Amino acid sequence: SITKERTEVILQGTSSLDPNDPAAVWQEFEFKCKPGDLRRRPCLISPYHYRLDWLMWFAAFQTYEQNEWIIHLAGKLLAQEEESLSLLATNPFAGRDPP
């Protein structure tokens, strides 16, 4: 069976010097097949899944303490690590300072 509601983990970053500032603009890291932008056509690669996108779906059912890999992924995104960024569809900070 599947759930009736879908909780999503969303990774975002900001270039704001004060992330707590209400005027800070947060930008989302888009995944290749994970639901996100409603204007984007759904990704169909049946019967396979992109592993990171699949793990993000299951991570939403638990806490980050139960999925420590999310903390490591966030650190790699903050460091603009190319290998990790290659797993994503978009990097909103490409060509700019890291978030």
LOGUKE-534759 format. One record per residue: residue number from 1; x, y, z of N, C-alpha, C, CB in turn. Coordinates in Angstrom, 2 decimals. Glycine has a CB too. Example, Ala and Ser with C-alpha at 12.3 -4.5 7.8 and 13.67 -1.06 7.14 Angstrom:
// LOGUKE-534759
lonu nr = 1 n_u = 13.19 n_v = -5.69 n_w = 7.80 ca_u = 12.30 ca_v = -4.50 ca_w = 7.80 c_u = 13.20 c_v = -3.30 c_w = 7.80 cb_u = 11.31 cb_v = -4.47 cb_w = 9.05
lonu nr = 2 n_u = 12.85 n_v = -2.25 n_w = 7.08 ca_u = 13.67 ca_v = -1.06 ca_w = 7.14 c_u = 12.90 c_v = 0.03 c_w = 7.87 cb_u = 14.08 cb_v = -0.60 cb_w = 5.72
END
This chain:
// LOGUKE-534759
lonu nr = 1 n_u = 0.84 n_v = -1.18 n_w = 0.00 ca_u = 0.00 ca_v = 0.00 ca_w = 0.00 c_u = 0.89 c_v = 1.25 c_w = 0.00 cb_u = -0.96 cb_v = 0.00 cb_w = 1.22
lonu nr = 2 n_u = 0.30 n_v = 2.33 n_w = -0.33 ca_u = 1.03 ca_v = 3.61 ca_w = -0.31 c_u = 0.32 c_v = 4.56 c_w = 0.64 cb_u = 1.13 cb_v = 4.23 cb_w = -1.74
lonu nr = 3 n_u = 0.99 n_v = 5.62 n_w = 1.00 ca_u = 0.40 ca_v = 6.59 ca_w = 1.92 c_u = -0.57 c_v = 7.50 c_w = 1.17 cb_u = 1.49 cb_v = 7.42 cb_w = 2.62
lonu nr = 4 n_u = -1.50 n_v = 8.10 n_w = 1.89 ca_u = -2.45 ca_v = 9.03 ca_w = 1.27 c_u = -1.86 c_v = 10.42 c_w = 1.16 cb_u = -3.74 cb_v = 9.07 cb_w = 2.07
lonu nr = 5 n_u = -0.89 n_v = 10.73 n_w = 2.01 ca_u = -0.20 ca_v = 12.02 ca_w = 1.95 c_u = 1.27 c_v = 11.76 c_w = 1.70 cb_u = -0.40 cb_v = 12.84 cb_w = 3.27
lonu nr = 6 n_u = 1.91 n_v = 12.70 n_w = 1.04 ca_u = 3.34 ca_v = 12.53 ca_w = 0.76 c_u = 4.10 c_v = 13.70 c_w = 1.37 cb_u = 3.61 cb_v = 12.44 cb_w = -0.78
lonu nr = 7 n_u = 4.95 n_v = 13.39 n_w = 2.32 ca_u = 5.82 ca_v = 14.38 ca_w = 2.94 c_u = 7.11 c_v = 14.41 c_w = 2.13 cb_u = 6.10 cb_v = 14.05 cb_w = 4.45
lonu nr = 8 n_u = 7.62 n_v = 15.60 n_w = 1.88 ca_u = 8.83 ca_v = 15.74 ca_w = 1.07 c_u = 9.95 c_v = 16.40 c_w = 1.87 cb_u = 8.54 cb_v = 16.56 cb_w = -0.19
lonu nr = 9 n_u = 11.16 n_v = 15.93 n_w = 1.67 ca_u = 12.36 ca_v = 16.59 ca_w = 2.18 c_u = 12.82 c_v = 17.51 c_w = 1.06 cb_u = 13.49 cb_v = 15.56 cb_w = 2.61
lonu nr = 10 n_u = 12.98 n_v = 18.79 n_w = 1.38 ca_u = 13.42 ca_v = 19.77 ca_w = 0.40 c_u = 14.72 c_v = 20.37 c_w = 0.88 cb_u = 12.34 cb_v = 20.88 cb_w = 0.17
lonu nr = 11 n_u = 15.74 n_v = 20.34 n_w = 0.03 ca_u = 17.03 ca_v = 20.96 ca_w = 0.35 c_u = 17.10 c_v = 22.31 c_w = -0.32 cb_u = 18.22 cb_v = 20.06 cb_w = -0.10
lonu nr = 12 n_u = 17.34 n_v = 23.34 n_w = 0.49 ca_u = 17.42 ca_v = 24.70 ca_w = -0.01 c_u = 18.68 c_v = 25.37 c_w = 0.52 cb_u = 16.17 cb_v = 25.50 cb_w = 0.40
lonu nr = 13 n_u = 19.10 n_v = 26.42 n_w = -0.16 ca_u = 20.23 ca_v = 27.22 ca_w = 0.27 c_u = 19.93 c_v = 28.68 c_w = 0.03 cb_u = 21.52 cb_v = 26.80 cb_w = -0.46
lonu nr = 14 n_u = 20.68 n_v = 29.54 n_w = 0.68 ca_u = 20.52 ca_v = 30.98 ca_w = 0.50 c_u = 21.88 c_v = 31.65 c_w = 0.42 cb_u = 19.69 cb_v = 31.59 cb_w = 1.64
lonu nr = 15 n_u = 21.95 n_v = 32.73 n_w = -0.33 ca_u = 23.17 ca_v = 33.52 ca_w = -0.41 c_u = 23.16 c_v = 34.65 c_w = 0.62 cb_u = 23.35 cb_v = 34.09 cb_w = -1.81
lonu nr = 16 n_u = 22.09 n_v = 34.75 n_w = 1.36 ca_u = 21.95 ca_v = 35.81 ca_w = 2.35 c_u = 22.99 c_v = 35.63 c_w = 3.46 cb_u = 20.53 cb_v = 35.80 cb_w = 2.95
lonu nr = 17 n_u = 23.57 n_v = 36.72 n_w = 3.90 ca_u = 24.52 ca_v = 36.67 ca_w = 5.01 c_u = 23.84 c_v = 36.30 c_w = 6.32 cb_u = 25.24 cb_v = 38.01 cb_w = 5.16
lonu nr = 18 n_u = 22.55 n_v = 36.62 n_w = 6.42 ca_u = 21.76 ca_v = 36.26 ca_w = 7.61 c_u = 20.59 c_v = 35.38 c_w = 7.16 cb_u = 21.25 cb_v = 37.54 cb_w = 8.36
lonu nr = 19 n_u = 20.73 n_v = 34.05 n_w = 7.28 ca_u = 19.65 ca_v = 33.17 ca_w = 6.83 c_u = 18.35 c_v = 33.34 c_w = 7.60 cb_u = 20.10 cb_v = 31.75 cb_w = 6.92
lonu nr = 20 n_u = 18.40 n_v = 33.97 n_w = 8.78 ca_u = 17.19 ca_v = 34.19 ca_w = 9.56 c_u = 16.46 c_v = 35.46 c_w = 9.15 cb_u = 17.53 cb_v = 34.26 cb_w = 11.02
lonu nr = 21 n_u = 17.06 n_v = 36.25 n_w = 8.28 ca_u = 16.44 ca_v = 37.47 ca_w = 7.80 c_u = 15.20 c_v = 37.12 c_w = 6.98 cb_u = 17.44 cb_v = 38.30 cb_w = 6.95
lonu nr = 22 n_u = 14.05 n_v = 37.72 n_w = 7.31 ca_u = 12.82 ca_v = 37.41 ca_w = 6.54 c_u = 12.95 c_v = 37.73 c_w = 5.05 cb_u = 11.65 cb_v = 38.18 cb_w = 7.12
lonu nr = 23 n_u = 13.89 n_v = 38.59 n_w = 4.69 ca_u = 14.08 ca_v = 38.95 ca_w = 3.28 c_u = 15.03 c_v = 37.98 c_w = 2.56 cb_u = 14.62 cb_v = 40.37 cb_w = 3.17
lonu nr = 24 n_u = 15.59 n_v = 37.02 n_w = 3.29 ca_u = 16.51 ca_v = 36.05 ca_w = 2.67 c_u = 15.75 c_v = 35.24 c_w = 1.61 cb_u = 17.13 cb_v = 35.10 cb_w = 3.75
lonu nr = 25 n_u = 16.40 n_v = 35.08 n_w = 0.47 ca_u = 15.80 ca_v = 34.30 ca_w = -0.62 c_u = 16.39 c_v = 32.89 c_w = -0.58 cb_u = 16.06 cb_v = 34.98 cb_w = -2.02
lonu nr = 26 n_u = 15.52 n_v = 31.92 n_w = -0.43 ca_u = 15.93 ca_v = 30.51 ca_w = -0.37 c_u = 15.67 c_v = 29.88 c_w = -1.73 cb_u = 15.18 cb_v = 29.75 cb_w = 0.76
lonu nr = 27 n_u = 16.65 n_v = 29.12 n_w = -2.22 ca_u = 16.53 ca_v = 28.47 ca_w = -3.52 c_u = 16.66 c_v = 26.97 c_w = -3.34 cb_u = 17.59 cb_v = 29.00 cb_w = -4.50
lonu nr = 28 n_u = 15.83 n_v = 26.24 n_w = -4.07 ca_u = 15.76 ca_v = 24.80 ca_w = -3.93 c_u = 16.72 c_v = 24.08 c_w = -4.87 cb_u = 14.34 cb_v = 24.32 cb_w = -4.17
lonu nr = 29 n_u = 17.37 n_v = 23.07 n_w = -4.35 ca_u = 18.15 ca_v = 22.15 ca_w = -5.17 c_u = 17.14 c_v = 21.15 c_w = -5.75 cb_u = 19.30 cb_v = 21.42 cb_w = -4.33
lonu nr = 30 n_u = 17.02 n_v = 21.11 n_w = -7.07 ca_u = 16.07 ca_v = 20.21 ca_w = -7.73 c_u = 16.73 c_v = 18.85 c_w = -7.99 cb_u = 15.57 cb_v = 20.82 cb_w = -9.05
lonu nr = 31 n_u = 15.98 n_v = 17.80 n_w = -7.75 ca_u = 16.45 ca_v = 16.45 ca_w = -8.02 c_u = 15.98 c_v = 16.02 c_w = -9.41 cb_u = 15.94 cb_v = 15.46 cb_w = -6.95
lonu nr = 32 n_u = 16.60 n_v = 14.99 n_w = -9.95 ca_u = 16.29 ca_v = 14.56 ca_w = -11.31 c_u = 14.88 c_v = 13.99 c_w = -11.45 cb_u = 17.29 cb_v = 13.54 cb_w = -11.76
lonu nr = 33 n_u = 14.44 n_v = 13.21 n_w = -10.48 ca_u = 13.12 ca_v = 12.58 ca_w = -10.60 c_u = 12.23 c_v = 12.76 c_w = -9.39 cb_u = 13.29 cb_v = 11.12 cb_w = -10.87
lonu nr = 34 n_u = 12.74 n_v = 13.33 n_w = -8.33 ca_u = 11.93 ca_v = 13.55 ca_w = -7.14 c_u = 10.92 c_v = 14.66 c_w = -7.43 cb_u = 12.82 cb_v = 13.92 cb_w = -5.90
lonu nr = 35 n_u = 9.68 n_v = 14.52 n_w = -6.99 ca_u = 8.71 ca_v = 15.60 ca_w = -7.22 c_u = 9.25 c_v = 16.93 c_w = -6.68 cb_u = 7.37 cb_v = 15.27 cb_w = -6.56
lonu nr = 36 n_u = 8.98 n_v = 17.97 n_w = -7.40 ca_u = 9.45 ca_v = 19.30 ca_w = -7.02 c_u = 8.65 c_v = 20.35 c_w = -7.76 cb_u = 10.95 cb_v = 19.45 cb_w = -7.31
lonu nr = 37 n_u = 9.28 n_v = 20.98 n_w = -8.74 ca_u = 8.64 ca_v = 22.03 ca_w = -9.51 c_u = 7.38 c_v = 21.49 c_w = -10.19 cb_u = 9.62 cb_v = 22.60 cb_w = -10.57
lonu nr = 38 n_u = 6.24 n_v = 22.10 n_w = -9.90 ca_u = 4.97 ca_v = 21.62 ca_w = -10.44 c_u = 4.86 c_v = 21.85 c_w = -11.94 cb_u = 3.82 cb_v = 22.31 cb_w = -9.73
lonu nr = 39 n_u = 5.71 n_v = 22.73 n_w = -12.49 ca_u = 5.68 ca_v = 22.99 ca_w = -13.93 c_u = 6.55 c_v = 22.00 c_w = -14.71 cb_u = 6.14 cb_v = 24.41 cb_w = -14.22
lonu nr = 40 n_u = 7.33 n_v = 21.19 n_w = -13.99 ca_u = 8.21 ca_v = 20.22 ca_w = -14.64 c_u = 7.45 c_v = 18.92 c_w = -14.92 cb_u = 9.45 cb_v = 19.93 cb_w = -13.76
lonu nr = 41 n_u = 7.67 n_v = 18.38 n_w = -16.08 ca_u = 7.04 ca_v = 17.12 ca_w = -16.46 c_u = 7.56 c_v = 15.99 c_w = -15.56 cb_u = 7.31 cb_v = 16.79 cb_w = -17.95
lonu nr = 42 n_u = 6.70 n_v = 15.09 n_w = -15.10 ca_u = 7.17 ca_v = 13.98 ca_w = -14.25 c_u = 8.20 c_v = 13.12 c_w = -14.96 cb_u = 5.98 cb_v = 13.12 cb_w = -13.81
lonu nr = 43 n_u = 9.12 n_v = 12.61 n_w = -14.18 ca_u = 10.18 ca_v = 11.74 ca_w = -14.70 c_u = 9.67 c_v = 10.30 c_w = -14.68 cb_u = 11.49 cb_v = 11.88 cb_w = -13.85
lonu nr = 44 n_u = 9.77 n_v = 9.64 n_w = -15.81 ca_u = 9.36 ca_v = 8.25 ca_w = -15.90 c_u = 10.54 c_v = 7.42 c_w = -16.38 cb_u = 8.14 cb_v = 8.08 cb_w = -16.85
lonu nr = 45 n_u = 11.04 n_v = 6.55 n_w = -15.52 ca_u = 12.16 ca_v = 5.68 ca_w = -15.88 c_u = 11.89 c_v = 4.25 c_w = -15.43 cb_u = 13.47 cb_v = 6.20 cb_w = -15.26
lonu nr = 46 n_u = 10.63 n_v = 3.89 n_w = -15.38 ca_u = 10.21 ca_v = 2.58 ca_w = -14.89 c_u = 10.95 c_v = 1.46 c_w = -15.61 cb_u = 8.69 cb_v = 2.42 cb_w = -15.08
lonu nr = 47 n_u = 11.31 n_v = 0.41 n_w = -14.94 ca_u = 11.01 ca_v = 0.06 ca_w = -13.55 c_u = 12.09 c_v = 0.51 c_w = -12.58 cb_u = 10.82 cb_v = -1.44 cb_w = -13.44
lonu nr = 48 n_u = 12.97 n_v = 1.41 n_w = -12.99 ca_u = 14.09 ca_v = 1.83 ca_w = -12.14 c_u = 13.81 c_v = 3.17 c_w = -11.48 cb_u = 15.38 cb_v = 1.92 cb_w = -12.96
lonu nr = 49 n_u = 14.63 n_v = 3.51 n_w = -10.49 ca_u = 14.55 ca_v = 4.80 ca_w = -9.81 c_u = 15.95 c_v = 5.35 c_w = -9.67 cb_u = 13.85 cb_v = 4.67 cb_w = -8.42
lonu nr = 50 n_u = 16.05 n_v = 6.67 n_w = -9.69 ca_u = 17.32 ca_v = 7.28 ca_w = -9.31 c_u = 17.46 c_v = 7.05 c_w = -7.81 cb_u = 17.38 cb_v = 8.81 cb_w = -9.68
lonu nr = 51 n_u = 18.57 n_v = 6.45 n_w = -7.40 ca_u = 18.73 ca_v = 6.02 ca_w = -6.02 c_u = 18.59 c_v = 7.17 c_w = -5.02 cb_u = 20.07 cb_v = 5.35 cb_w = -5.84
lonu nr = 52 n_u = 19.24 n_v = 8.30 n_w = -5.27 ca_u = 19.16 ca_v = 9.42 ca_w = -4.33 c_u = 17.72 c_v = 9.92 c_w = -4.22 cb_u = 20.09 cb_v = 10.56 cb_w = -4.77
lonu nr = 53 n_u = 17.04 n_v = 10.05 n_w = -5.33 ca_u = 15.65 ca_v = 10.50 ca_w = -5.30 c_u = 14.77 c_v = 9.53 c_w = -4.51 cb_u = 15.11 cb_v = 10.65 cb_w = -6.74
lonu nr = 54 n_u = 15.03 n_v = 8.24 n_w = -4.70 ca_u = 14.29 ca_v = 7.20 ca_w = -3.98 c_u = 14.56 c_v = 7.29 c_w = -2.48 cb_u = 14.67 cb_v = 5.81 cb_w = -4.50
lonu nr = 55 n_u = 15.82 n_v = 7.47 n_w = -2.11 ca_u = 16.18 ca_v = 7.60 ca_w = -0.69 c_u = 15.55 c_v = 8.84 c_w = -0.06 cb_u = 17.70 cb_v = 7.65 cb_w = -0.53
lonu nr = 56 n_u = 15.45 n_v = 9.92 n_w = -0.83 ca_u = 14.83 ca_v = 11.15 ca_w = -0.31 c_u = 13.36 c_v = 10.91 c_w = 0.02 cb_u = 14.97 cb_v = 12.31 cb_w = -1.33
lonu nr = 57 n_u = 12.70 n_v = 10.09 n_w = -0.78 ca_u = 11.30 ca_v = 9.78 ca_w = -0.51 c_u = 11.17 c_v = 9.08 c_w = 0.83 cb_u = 10.71 cb_v = 8.92 cb_w = -1.64
lonu nr = 58 n_u = 12.01 n_v = 8.08 n_w = 1.08 ca_u = 11.94 ca_v = 7.34 ca_w = 2.33 c_u = 12.45 c_v = 8.16 c_w = 3.52 cb_u = 12.72 cb_v = 6.05 cb_w = 2.23
lonu nr = 59 n_u = 13.37 n_v = 9.07 n_w = 3.28 ca_u = 13.87 ca_v = 9.92 ca_w = 4.36 c_u = 12.77 c_v = 10.79 c_w = 4.95 cb_u = 15.02 cb_v = 10.81 cb_w = 3.85
lonu nr = 60 n_u = 11.77 n_v = 11.10 n_w = 4.15 ca_u = 10.66 ca_v = 11.93 ca_w = 4.64 c_u = 9.81 c_v = 11.23 c_w = 5.69 cb_u = 9.78 cb_v = 12.36 cb_w = 3.47
lonu nr = 61 n_u = 9.92 n_v = 9.91 n_w = 5.77 ca_u = 9.17 ca_v = 9.15 ca_w = 6.76 c_u = 9.87 c_v = 9.09 c_w = 8.11 cb_u = 8.91 cb_v = 7.76 cb_w = 6.25
lonu nr = 62 n_u = 11.11 n_v = 9.56 n_w = 8.16 ca_u = 11.91 ca_v = 9.45 ca_w = 9.39 c_u = 12.56 c_v = 10.79 c_w = 9.70 cb_u = 12.98 cb_v = 8.34 cb_w = 9.25
lonu nr = 63 n_u = 13.37 n_v = 10.81 n_w = 10.77 ca_u = 14.09 ca_v = 12.03 ca_w = 11.14 c_u = 15.48 c_v = 12.01 c_w = 10.52 cb_u = 14.18 cb_v = 12.17 cb_w = 12.68
lonu nr = 64 n_u = 16.14 n_v = 13.16 n_w = 10.53 ca_u = 17.50 ca_v = 13.21 ca_w = 9.98 c_u = 18.47 c_v = 12.38 c_w = 10.81 cb_u = 17.98 cb_v = 14.66 cb_w = 9.90
lonu nr = 65 n_u = 18.16 n_v = 12.17 n_w = 12.10 ca_u = 19.02 ca_v = 11.31 ca_w = 12.91 c_u = 18.99 c_v = 9.86 c_w = 12.42 cb_u = 18.58 cb_v = 11.37 cb_w = 14.39
lonu nr = 66 n_u = 17.89 n_v = 9.47 n_w = 11.82 ca_u = 17.78 ca_v = 8.13 ca_w = 11.27 c_u = 18.34 c_v = 8.04 c_w = 9.85 cb_u = 16.32 cb_v = 7.68 cb_w = 11.29
lonu nr = 67 n_u = 18.66 n_v = 9.17 n_w = 9.27 ca_u = 19.20 ca_v = 9.25 ca_w = 7.91 c_u = 20.39 c_v = 10.20 c_w = 7.89 cb_u = 18.10 cb_v = 9.71 cb_w = 6.90
lonu nr = 68 n_u = 21.45 n_v = 9.81 n_w = 8.56 ca_u = 22.61 ca_v = 10.70 ca_w = 8.69 c_u = 23.22 c_v = 11.08 c_w = 7.35 cb_u = 23.66 cb_v = 10.04 cb_w = 9.55
lonu nr = 69 n_u = 22.98 n_v = 10.30 n_w = 6.33 ca_u = 23.54 ca_v = 10.59 ca_w = 5.02 c_u = 23.03 c_v = 11.94 c_w = 4.49 cb_u = 23.19 cb_v = 9.48 cb_w = 4.05
lonu nr = 70 n_u = 21.85 n_v = 12.39 n_w = 4.94 ca_u = 21.32 ca_v = 13.68 ca_w = 4.49 c_u = 22.22 c_v = 14.82 c_w = 4.97 cb_u = 19.88 cb_v = 13.89 cb_w = 5.00
lonu nr = 71 n_u = 22.74 n_v = 14.71 n_w = 6.20 ca_u = 23.65 ca_v = 15.73 ca_w = 6.72 c_u = 24.92 c_v = 15.77 c_w = 5.87 cb_u = 24.00 cb_v = 15.45 cb_w = 8.22
lonu nr = 72 n_u = 25.43 n_v = 14.60 n_w = 5.52 ca_u = 26.63 ca_v = 14.54 ca_w = 4.68 c_u = 26.36 c_v = 15.12 c_w = 3.28 cb_u = 27.13 cb_v = 13.07 cb_w = 4.56
lonu nr = 73 n_u = 25.19 n_v = 14.80 n_w = 2.73 ca_u = 24.82 ca_v = 15.35 ca_w = 1.42 c_u = 24.73 c_v = 16.87 c_w = 1.49 cb_u = 23.48 cb_v = 14.75 cb_w = 0.95
lonu nr = 74 n_u = 24.09 n_v = 17.39 n_w = 2.52 ca_u = 23.97 ca_v = 18.85 ca_w = 2.67 c_u = 25.35 c_v = 19.50 c_w = 2.76 cb_u = 23.14 cb_v = 19.21 cb_w = 3.92
lonu nr = 75 n_u = 26.27 n_v = 18.89 n_w = 3.48 ca_u = 27.63 ca_v = 19.42 ca_w = 3.58 c_u = 28.33 c_v = 19.43 c_w = 2.23 cb_u = 28.45 cb_v = 18.61 cb_w = 4.57
lonu nr = 76 n_u = 28.12 n_v = 18.39 n_w = 1.44 ca_u = 28.74 ca_v = 18.32 ca_w = 0.12 c_u = 28.12 c_v = 19.36 c_w = -0.82 cb_u = 28.58 cb_v = 16.90 cb_w = -0.47
lonu nr = 77 n_u = 26.83 n_v = 19.62 n_w = -0.68 ca_u = 26.20 ca_v = 20.66 ca_w = -1.49 c_u = 26.70 c_v = 22.04 c_w = -1.08 cb_u = 24.67 cb_v = 20.59 cb_w = -1.36
lonu nr = 78 n_u = 26.87 n_v = 22.25 n_w = 0.22 ca_u = 27.41 ca_v = 23.54 ca_w = 0.69 c_u = 28.83 c_v = 23.76 c_w = 0.19 cb_u = 27.39 cb_v = 23.60 cb_w = 2.22
lonu nr = 79 n_u = 29.60 n_v = 22.68 n_w = 0.06 ca_u = 30.98 ca_v = 22.77 ca_w = -0.42 c_u = 31.04 c_v = 22.78 c_w = -1.95 cb_u = 31.80 cb_v = 21.61 cb_w = 0.13
lonu nr = 80 n_u = 29.87 n_v = 22.68 n_w = -2.60 ca_u = 29.78 ca_v = 22.67 ca_w = -4.06 c_u = 30.59 c_v = 21.51 c_w = -4.66 cb_u = 30.28 cb_v = 24.01 cb_w = -4.64
lonu nr = 81 n_u = 30.52 n_v = 20.34 n_w = -4.04 ca_u = 31.25 ca_v = 19.17 ca_w = -4.52 c_u = 30.61 c_v = 18.67 c_w = -5.82 cb_u = 31.27 cb_v = 18.04 cb_w = -3.44
lonu nr = 82 n_u = 31.38 n_v = 18.65 n_w = -6.88 ca_u = 30.88 ca_v = 18.32 ca_w = -8.21 c_u = 30.24 c_v = 16.93 c_w = -8.28 cb_u = 31.99 cb_v = 18.40 cb_w = -9.22
lonu nr = 83 n_u = 30.82 n_v = 15.95 n_w = -7.62 ca_u = 30.27 ca_v = 14.59 ca_w = -7.68 c_u = 28.86 c_v = 14.55 c_w = -7.10 cb_u = 31.17 cb_v = 13.62 cb_w = -6.92
lonu nr = 84 n_u = 28.65 n_v = 15.25 n_w = -6.01 ca_u = 27.32 ca_v = 15.28 ca_w = -5.39 c_u = 26.35 c_v = 16.11 c_w = -6.22 cb_u = 27.41 cb_v = 15.84 cb_w = -3.97
lonu nr = 85 n_u = 26.82 n_v = 17.23 n_w = -6.74 ca_u = 25.96 ca_v = 18.08 ca_w = -7.55 c_u = 25.53 c_v = 17.38 c_w = -8.84 cb_u = 26.67 cb_v = 19.39 cb_w = -7.89
lonu nr = 86 n_u = 26.34 n_v = 16.44 n_w = -9.32 ca_u = 25.99 ca_v = 15.72 ca_w = -10.55 c_u = 24.78 c_v = 14.81 c_w = -10.35 cb_u = 27.18 cb_v = 14.90 cb_w = -11.03
lonu nr = 87 n_u = 24.43 n_v = 14.51 n_w = -9.11 ca_u = 23.27 ca_v = 13.68 ca_w = -8.81 c_u = 21.97 c_v = 14.48 c_w = -8.87 cb_u = 23.42 cb_v = 13.04 cb_w = -7.44
lonu nr = 88 n_u = 22.07 n_v = 15.80 n_w = -8.97 ca_u = 20.90 ca_v = 16.67 ca_w = -8.96 c_u = 20.59 c_v = 17.17 c_w = -10.36 cb_u = 21.11 cb_v = 17.84 cb_w = -8.01
lonu nr = 89 n_u = 19.35 n_v = 17.62 n_w = -10.54 ca_u = 18.94 ca_v = 18.19 ca_w = -11.83 c_u = 19.44 c_v = 19.61 c_w = -11.97 cb_u = 17.41 cb_v = 18.14 cb_w = -11.98
lonu nr = 90 n_u = 19.38 n_v = 20.39 n_w = -10.90 ca_u = 19.81 ca_v = 21.79 ca_w = -10.95 c_u = 20.60 c_v = 22.16 c_w = -9.71 cb_u = 18.59 cb_v = 22.72 cb_w = -11.11
lonu nr = 91 n_u = 21.51 n_v = 23.10 n_w = -9.91 ca_u = 22.24 ca_v = 23.72 ca_w = -8.80 c_u = 21.97 c_v = 25.21 c_w = -8.89 cb_u = 23.80 cb_v = 23.40 cb_w = -8.87
lonu nr = 92 n_u = 21.14 n_v = 25.76 n_w = -8.00 ca_u = 20.80 ca_v = 27.18 ca_w = -8.09 c_u = 22.00 c_v = 28.10 c_w = -7.81 cb_u = 19.68 cb_v = 27.50 cb_w = -7.11
lonu nr = 93 n_u = 23.11 n_v = 27.54 n_w = -7.37 ca_u = 24.28 ca_v = 28.36 ca_w = -7.05 c_u = 25.42 c_v = 28.15 c_w = -8.05 cb_u = 24.77 cb_v = 28.03 cb_w = -5.65
lonu nr = 94 n_u = 25.14 n_v = 27.55 n_w = -9.19 ca_u = 26.16 ca_v = 27.31 ca_w = -10.20 c_u = 26.73 c_v = 28.65 c_w = -10.66 cb_u = 25.58 cb_v = 26.52 cb_w = -11.40
lonu nr = 95 n_u = 28.07 n_v = 28.73 n_w = -10.65 ca_u = 28.75 ca_v = 29.95 ca_w = -11.08 c_u = 28.73 c_v = 31.07 c_w = -10.06 cb_u = 28.13 cb_v = 30.44 cb_w = -12.34
lonu nr = 96 n_u = 28.25 n_v = 30.78 n_w = -8.88 ca_u = 28.18 ca_v = 31.80 ca_w = -7.80 c_u = 28.86 c_v = 31.24 c_w = -6.56 cb_u = 26.70 cb_v = 32.19 cb_w = -7.47
lonu nr = 97 n_u = 28.97 n_v = 32.09 n_w = -5.56 ca_u = 29.52 ca_v = 31.64 ca_w = -4.28 c_u = 28.58 c_v = 30.57 c_w = -3.69 cb_u = 29.70 cb_v = 32.84 cb_w = -3.30
lonu nr = 98 n_u = 29.15 n_v = 29.62 n_w = -2.95 ca_u = 28.29 ca_v = 28.59 ca_w = -2.33 c_u = 27.29 c_v = 29.20 c_w = -1.36 cb_u = 29.14 cb_v = 27.56 cb_w = -1.59
lonu nr = 99 n_u = 26.21 n_v = 28.48 n_w = -1.11 ca_u = 25.21 ca_v = 29.00 ca_w = -0.18 c_u = 25.75 c_v = 29.10 c_w = 1.23 cb_u = 23.96 cb_v = 28.12 cb_w = -0.18
END
